[in-house]
Amino acid sequence: MKRVIAILALSALASCGDDFAQTTIPVPLEMAFSSNQCQRAEQGVSIFSSQNVWEEWVLNQSTQLSMEDPRDISSAEIYPVDSASSIMLISMGQRSSGGFSVGILDSEATLTGNNLTLRVAWHTPAEDSFQAQIMTSPCIAFRLERLDLGKIAILNDGGEVIFEQKI
């Protein structure tokens, strides 16, 4: 009888949802760079888990990147990708004018299960503002510990979801 009650209790707890047993863990973020020219046509997240792939991307971008961080990005060794870390790039996608930018708000993201959530400053210019008519593709990159992710949620400073992406 006790076994049946225990099974029923566990079943009831399981039906409360997957979040019941999952804890939220802070994940430190180390800023790598931000730029208004990342050559990404689509909004989204890219994760570089291989030093070779990261170096190739940096070499391809180094002549295009308009760095807001004064460190020299021409060497991917500044932000190495190893067995314990990855580089995450968040891109706004291609935009038809200036005035767009993305920045990180917190020094930590949160991990719940295999879902990562982070808050960003996602700035879009007012519709009635005057902006330079130039193609931009704002992005931000940071280093974080290597994680087995299922989904990434990008939130604005008000906590509203800008976009989610399965990884």
Contacts in CASP RR format, 6 or more apart in sequence:
PFRMAT RR
TARGET T0000
AUTHOR 0000-0000-0000
METHOD contacts of the structure
MODEL  1
MKRVIAILALSALASCGDDFAQTTIPVPLEMAFSSNQCQRAEQGVSIFSS
QNVWEEWVLNQSTQLSMEDPRDISSAEIYPVDSASSIMLISMGQRSSGGF
SVGILDSEATLTGNNLTLRVAWHTPAEDSFQAQIMTSPCIAFRLERLDLG
KIAILNDGGEVIFEQKI
13 20 0 8 1.000
13 21 0 8 1.000
14 20 0 8 1.000
19 112 0 8 1.000
22 112 0 8 1.000
22 113 0 8 1.000
23 112 0 8 1.000
24 110 0 8 1.000
24 111 0 8 1.000
24 112 0 8 1.000
25 110 0 8 1.000
25 111 0 8 1.000
25 112 0 8 1.000
26 108 0 8 1.000
26 109 0 8 1.000
26 110 0 8 1.000
26 111 0 8 1.000
27 108 0 8 1.000
27 109 0 8 1.000
27 110 0 8 1.000
27 111 0 8 1.000
27 116 0 8 1.000
27 144 0 8 1.000
27 145 0 8 1.000
27 147 0 8 1.000
28 107 0 8 1.000
28 108 0 8 1.000
28 144 0 8 1.000
28 145 0 8 1.000
29 104 0 8 1.000
29 106 0 8 1.000
29 107 0 8 1.000
29 108 0 8 1.000
29 109 0 8 1.000
29 118 0 8 1.000
29 142 0 8 1.000
29 143 0 8 1.000
29 144 0 8 1.000
30 79 0 8 1.000
30 142 0 8 1.000
30 143 0 8 1.000
30 144 0 8 1.000
31 69 0 8 1.000
31 104 0 8 1.000
31 140 0 8 1.000
31 142 0 8 1.000
32 69 0 8 1.000
32 78 0 8 1.000
32 79 0 8 1.000
32 87 0 8 1.000
32 141 0 8 1.000
32 142 0 8 1.000
32 143 0 8 1.000
33 65 0 8 1.000
33 67 0 8 1.000
33 68 0 8 1.000
33 69 0 8 1.000
33 71 0 8 1.000
33 73 0 8 1.000
33 140 0 8 1.000
33 141 0 8 1.000
34 68 0 8 1.000
34 69 0 8 1.000
34 101 0 8 1.000
34 102 0 8 1.000
34 103 0 8 1.000
34 138 0 8 1.000
34 139 0 8 1.000
34 140 0 8 1.000
34 141 0 8 1.000
35 65 0 8 1.000
35 66 0 8 1.000
35 67 0 8 1.000
35 68 0 8 1.000
35 138 0 8 1.000
35 139 0 8 1.000
36 66 0 8 1.000
36 68 0 8 1.000
36 98 0 8 1.000
36 100 0 8 1.000
36 101 0 8 1.000
36 136 0 8 1.000
36 137 0 8 1.000
36 138 0 8 1.000
37 64 0 8 1.000
37 65 0 8 1.000
37 66 0 8 1.000
37 136 0 8 1.000
37 137 0 8 1.000
38 61 0 8 1.000
38 64 0 8 1.000
38 65 0 8 1.000
38 89 0 8 1.000
38 91 0 8 1.000
38 93 0 8 1.000
38 137 0 8 1.000
38 138 0 8 1.000
38 139 0 8 1.000
39 60 0 8 1.000
39 61 0 8 1.000
39 64 0 8 1.000
39 137 0 8 1.000
40 46 0 8 1.000
40 89 0 8 1.000
40 91 0 8 1.000
40 93 0 8 1.000
40 94 0 8 1.000
40 137 0 8 1.000
40 139 0 8 1.000
41 93 0 8 1.000
41 94 0 8 1.000
41 137 0 8 1.000
42 91 0 8 1.000
42 93 0 8 1.000
42 94 0 8 1.000
43 91 0 8 1.000
43 92 0 8 1.000
43 93 0 8 1.000
43 163 0 8 1.000
44 90 0 8 1.000
44 91 0 8 1.000
44 93 0 8 1.000
44 154 0 8 1.000
44 163 0 8 1.000
44 165 0 8 1.000
45 88 0 8 1.000
45 89 0 8 1.000
45 90 0 8 1.000
45 91 0 8 1.000
45 152 0 8 1.000
45 154 0 8 1.000
45 165 0 8 1.000
45 167 0 8 1.000
46 88 0 8 1.000
46 89 0 8 1.000
46 91 0 8 1.000
47 86 0 8 1.000
47 87 0 8 1.000
47 88 0 8 1.000
47 89 0 8 1.000
47 149 0 8 1.000
47 167 0 8 1.000
48 54 0 8 1.000
48 57 0 8 1.000
48 81 0 8 1.000
48 86 0 8 1.000
48 87 0 8 1.000
48 88 0 8 1.000
48 89 0 8 1.000
49 81 0 8 1.000
49 86 0 8 1.000
49 146 0 8 1.000
50 81 0 8 1.000
51 76 0 8 1.000
51 80 0 8 1.000
51 81 0 8 1.000
51 82 0 8 1.000
53 81 0 8 1.000
54 76 0 8 1.000
54 79 0 8 1.000
54 81 0 8 1.000
54 87 0 8 1.000
55 76 0 8 1.000
57 76 0 8 1.000
58 73 0 8 1.000
58 74 0 8 1.000
58 75 0 8 1.000
58 76 0 8 1.000
59 74 0 8 1.000
59 76 0 8 1.000
61 73 0 8 1.000
62 73 0 8 1.000
62 74 0 8 1.000
65 73 0 8 1.000
67 73 0 8 1.000
71 78 0 8 1.000
72 78 0 8 1.000
79 87 0 8 1.000
79 141 0 8 1.000
79 143 0 8 1.000
81 87 0 8 1.000
83 146 0 8 1.000
84 145 0 8 1.000
84 146 0 8 1.000
85 143 0 8 1.000
85 144 0 8 1.000
85 145 0 8 1.000
85 146 0 8 1.000
86 143 0 8 1.000
86 144 0 8 1.000
86 145 0 8 1.000
86 146 0 8 1.000
86 147 0 8 1.000
87 141 0 8 1.000
87 142 0 8 1.000
87 143 0 8 1.000
88 141 0 8 1.000
88 142 0 8 1.000
88 143 0 8 1.000
88 144 0 8 1.000
88 152 0 8 1.000
89 139 0 8 1.000
89 140 0 8 1.000
89 141 0 8 1.000
90 102 0 8 1.000
90 120 0 8 1.000
90 139 0 8 1.000
90 140 0 8 1.000
90 141 0 8 1.000
90 154 0 8 1.000
91 102 0 8 1.000
91 137 0 8 1.000
91 138 0 8 1.000
91 139 0 8 1.000
92 100 0 8 1.000
92 101 0 8 1.000
92 102 0 8 1.000
92 122 0 8 1.000
92 137 0 8 1.000
92 138 0 8 1.000
92 139 0 8 1.000
93 137 0 8 1.000
93 138 0 8 1.000
93 139 0 8 1.000
94 135 0 8 1.000
94 136 0 8 1.000
94 137 0 8 1.000
95 135 0 8 1.000
95 136 0 8 1.000
95 137 0 8 1.000
95 138 0 8 1.000
96 133 0 8 1.000
96 135 0 8 1.000
97 125 0 8 1.000
97 131 0 8 1.000
97 132 0 8 1.000
97 133 0 8 1.000
97 134 0 8 1.000
97 136 0 8 1.000
98 125 0 8 1.000
98 131 0 8 1.000
98 132 0 8 1.000
98 134 0 8 1.000
98 136 0 8 1.000
99 123 0 8 1.000
99 124 0 8 1.000
99 125 0 8 1.000
99 129 0 8 1.000
99 131 0 8 1.000
99 136 0 8 1.000
100 123 0 8 1.000
100 124 0 8 1.000
100 125 0 8 1.000
100 136 0 8 1.000
100 138 0 8 1.000
101 121 0 8 1.000
101 123 0 8 1.000
101 138 0 8 1.000
102 120 0 8 1.000
102 121 0 8 1.000
102 122 0 8 1.000
102 123 0 8 1.000
102 138 0 8 1.000
102 139 0 8 1.000
102 140 0 8 1.000
103 120 0 8 1.000
103 121 0 8 1.000
103 122 0 8 1.000
103 140 0 8 1.000
104 118 0 8 1.000
104 119 0 8 1.000
104 120 0 8 1.000
104 121 0 8 1.000
104 140 0 8 1.000
104 142 0 8 1.000
105 119 0 8 1.000
105 120 0 8 1.000
105 121 0 8 1.000
105 157 0 8 1.000
106 118 0 8 1.000
106 119 0 8 1.000
109 116 0 8 1.000
109 117 0 8 1.000
109 118 0 8 1.000
109 144 0 8 1.000
110 116 0 8 1.000
110 117 0 8 1.000
110 118 0 8 1.000
111 117 0 8 1.000
111 147 0 8 1.000
114 147 0 8 1.000
114 148 0 8 1.000
114 149 0 8 1.000
114 150 0 8 1.000
114 151 0 8 1.000
115 149 0 8 1.000
115 150 0 8 1.000
115 151 0 8 1.000
115 152 0 8 1.000
115 153 0 8 1.000
116 147 0 8 1.000
116 149 0 8 1.000
116 151 0 8 1.000
116 152 0 8 1.000
116 153 0 8 1.000
117 152 0 8 1.000
117 153 0 8 1.000
117 155 0 8 1.000
118 152 0 8 1.000
118 153 0 8 1.000
118 154 0 8 1.000
118 155 0 8 1.000
119 155 0 8 1.000
119 156 0 8 1.000
119 157 0 8 1.000
119 158 0 8 1.000
119 159 0 8 1.000
120 140 0 8 1.000
120 154 0 8 1.000
120 155 0 8 1.000
120 156 0 8 1.000
120 157 0 8 1.000
120 162 0 8 1.000
121 156 0 8 1.000
121 157 0 8 1.000
122 154 0 8 1.000
122 156 0 8 1.000
122 157 0 8 1.000
122 162 0 8 1.000
125 131 0 8 1.000
149 167 0 8 1.000
150 166 0 8 1.000
150 167 0 8 1.000
151 164 0 8 1.000
151 165 0 8 1.000
151 166 0 8 1.000
151 167 0 8 1.000
152 164 0 8 1.000
152 165 0 8 1.000
152 167 0 8 1.000
153 161 0 8 1.000
153 163 0 8 1.000
153 164 0 8 1.000
154 161 0 8 1.000
154 162 0 8 1.000
154 163 0 8 1.000
154 164 0 8 1.000
154 165 0 8 1.000
155 161 0 8 1.000
155 162 0 8 1.000
156 162 0 8 1.000
END
